[in-house]
C-alpha cells in the first residue's frame, strides 16, 4: 500500500519490535536468511520479520520457567498502541514475527470521541 504518516510513537514501537526480532535471529536462530516485509494497509501498518532458522517450540516457550523479556517487550509495545504481535515458530521451520499497529492510536480515538460529546 501507499506509505502513510504514522505517529512518532508508532514509528518507534515498530523500530524496536523489528530490532528485537533481528536480535533474536542473531542470538538464537542460526538463520541463513531473514526477510522484513512492510505493508501499509487500510487500518494500519504491518511488519513481518521472517527467518529460516532453527525455530523454537511455542508451547514450551510460553510455559517455561524463564520468561522471554524480549518477546514480552514486543507484545507490550504493540498493545500500548492498540496493536498486536503474533509469533509463529516450529522447531526446524524458522520463526515469523508479525506486528500490526493502527494508524490511529488509542488515546487519539478517545480524545476524538470525547470532543463530540454534548
C-alpha positions in Angstrom: 0.0 0.0 0.0 0.9 3.6 -0.2 3.0 4.9 2.6 1.0 6.8 5.3 2.1 9.0 8.1 2.5 7.3 11.4 2.6 8.9 14.9 6.2 9.0 16.2 5.2 6.5 19.0 4.2 4.0 16.3 7.4 4.5 14.4 9.5 4.0 17.5 7.5 0.9 18.5 7.8 -0.7 15.1 11.5 0.0 15.0 12.0 -1.5 18.5 10.0 -4.6 17.7 11.9 -5.2 14.5 15.2 -4.6 16.3 14.3 -7.1 19.0 13.2 -9.7 16.3 16.5 -9.3 14.5 18.5 -9.5 17.8 16.7 -12.8 18.4 17.6 -14.1 15.0 21.2 -13.2 15.6 21.4 -14.7 19.1 19.2 -17.8 18.7 18.0 -18.7 15.2 21.2 -19.6 13.4 19.4 -18.5 10.2 20.8 -18.2 6.7 18.1 -15.7 5.6 15.9 -13.1 7.1 13.2 -11.0 5.4 11.4 -7.9 6.6 8.1 -7.0 4.9 6.4 -3.7 5.5 2.8 -3.3 4.5 0.7 -0.1 4.7 -2.9 -1.4 4.9 -6.3 0.2 5.3 -6.4 0.3 9.1 -2.7 0.3 10.0 0.8 -0.8 9.2 2.1 -4.3 9.5 5.7 -5.5 9.6 6.6 -9.2 9.3 10.1 -10.4 10.2 10.7 -14.0 8.9 13.7 -16.2 9.2 14.7 -19.7 8.1 16.5 -20.6 11.4 16.1 -23.4 13.8 12.8 -22.1 15.3 11.5 -23.0 18.7 8.6 -24.7 20.5 6.0 -22.0 21.2 4.2 -24.1 23.8 7.4 -24.7 25.7 8.3 -21.0 25.5 5.0 -19.9 27.0 5.1 -22.5 29.8 8.8 -22.2 30.6 10.3 -21.1 33.9 12.3 -18.3 32.2 10.1 -15.7 30.6 11.5 -14.2 27.4 11.6 -10.5 28.2 12.3 -9.6 24.6 9.1 -11.3 23.4 7.1 -9.8 26.3 8.5 -6.3 25.4 7.4 -6.7 21.8 3.9 -7.6 22.9 3.8 -4.7 25.4 5.0 -2.1 22.8 2.3 -3.1 20.3 -0.5 -3.4 22.8 0.1 0.0 24.3 -0.6 1.4 20.8 -3.7 -0.7 20.2 -1.8 -3.2 18.1 -0.7 -6.8 18.2 2.2 -9.1 17.8 1.8 -12.6 16.5 4.7 -15.1 16.7 4.8 -18.3 14.8 7.6 -20.8 15.2 8.3 -24.5 14.9 11.4 -26.5 15.5 13.4 -26.6 12.3 10.9 -24.3 10.5 12.1 -20.8 11.4 10.2 -18.0 13.0 7.8 -15.3 11.9 7.1 -12.2 14.0 4.2 -10.1 12.8 3.4 -6.7 14.4 0.4 -4.7 13.4 -0.1 -1.1 14.6 -3.2 1.0 13.7 -2.7 4.4 12.2 -4.8 6.0 15.0 -3.5 5.5 18.5 -6.0 4.6 21.2 -5.6 8.0 23.0 -6.3 9.8 19.7 -9.6 7.9 19.3 -10.7 8.5 22.9 -9.8 12.3 22.6 -11.8 12.5 19.4 -14.8 10.6 20.9 -14.9 12.9 24.0 -14.7 16.1 21.8 -18.0 15.0 20.2 -19.9 14.6 23.4 -22.7 17.1 24.3 
